[in-house]
Amino acid sequence: MAKIEIFPRPHGRVRRDDPEPSIAELLDDPVTHAVMRRDGVTRRDIVETIEVARLRLAARAAARASAVPDLCCA
């Protein structure tokens, strides 16, 4: 499996206008840790699942892009 960076770390502080927490923030939350312990899920399990989903979505998008004929104005 290709290694991709799930939670890119921006250089410097970035002001977020989005009120929703990021996945990284959620995975660092103590309440999330308690639920994960109860469910027997590790952070690694979640990160690996996200990696697989991103790779599948990227492959699907690439397949769709290659299936669309090129439009030319010539």
C-alpha positions as CSV (number, residue, x, y, z in Angstrom):
1,M,0.0,0.0,0.0
2,A,1.3,3.4,-0.9
3,K,2.1,5.6,2.0
4,I,0.2,8.9,1.9
5,E,0.0,11.6,4.5
6,I,-3.4,11.5,6.1
7,F,-3.1,14.6,8.2
8,P,-0.8,17.1,6.4
9,R,0.7,19.5,8.9
10,P,0.6,23.0,7.6
11,H,3.7,25.1,8.2
12,G,2.9,27.8,10.7
13,R,-0.5,28.5,12.1
14,V,-3.4,28.5,9.8
15,R,-6.7,30.2,10.7
16,R,-9.6,27.9,10.0
17,D,-12.9,29.4,9.3
18,D,-14.5,26.0,9.3
19,P,-16.1,25.4,12.8
20,E,-15.9,21.6,12.3
21,P,-12.9,19.9,13.9
22,S,-10.4,18.2,11.6
23,I,-10.0,14.4,11.7
24,A,-6.7,14.8,13.4
25,E,-8.3,17.0,16.1
26,L,-11.1,14.4,16.6
27,L,-8.6,11.6,16.9
28,D,-6.7,13.5,19.6
29,D,-9.9,14.2,21.6
30,P,-10.2,12.3,25.0
31,V,-13.8,11.4,24.3
32,T,-12.9,9.9,21.0
33,H,-10.2,7.9,22.8
34,A,-12.7,6.6,25.3
35,V,-15.1,5.5,22.5
36,M,-12.3,3.9,20.5
37,R,-11.2,1.9,23.6
38,R,-14.7,0.8,24.2
39,D,-15.1,-0.3,20.6
40,G,-11.6,-1.9,20.4
41,V,-10.5,0.4,17.6
42,T,-7.1,2.0,17.4
43,R,-6.0,5.2,15.8
44,R,-4.0,3.1,13.4
45,D,-7.2,1.3,12.4
46,I,-8.9,4.5,11.6
47,V,-5.9,6.0,9.7
48,E,-5.5,2.9,7.6
49,T,-9.2,2.9,6.8
50,I,-8.9,6.5,5.7
51,E,-5.9,5.7,3.5
52,V,-7.7,2.8,1.8
53,A,-10.7,5.0,1.2
54,R,-8.6,7.8,-0.3
55,L,-6.8,5.4,-2.6
56,R,-10.0,3.9,-3.8
57,L,-11.5,7.3,-4.4
58,A,-8.4,8.5,-6.3
59,A,-8.5,5.3,-8.4
60,R,-12.2,5.8,-9.2
61,A,-11.6,9.5,-10.1
62,A,-8.7,8.5,-12.3
63,A,-10.8,5.9,-14.1
64,R,-13.6,8.4,-14.7
65,A,-11.2,11.0,-16.0
66,S,-9.6,8.5,-18.4
67,A,-13.1,7.4,-19.6
68,V,-14.2,10.9,-20.6
69,P,-13.3,11.7,-24.2
70,D,-11.1,14.7,-24.7
71,L,-13.0,17.7,-26.1
72,C,-11.2,19.6,-28.7
73,C,-12.0,22.9,-30.3
74,A,-9.8,22.3,-33.4
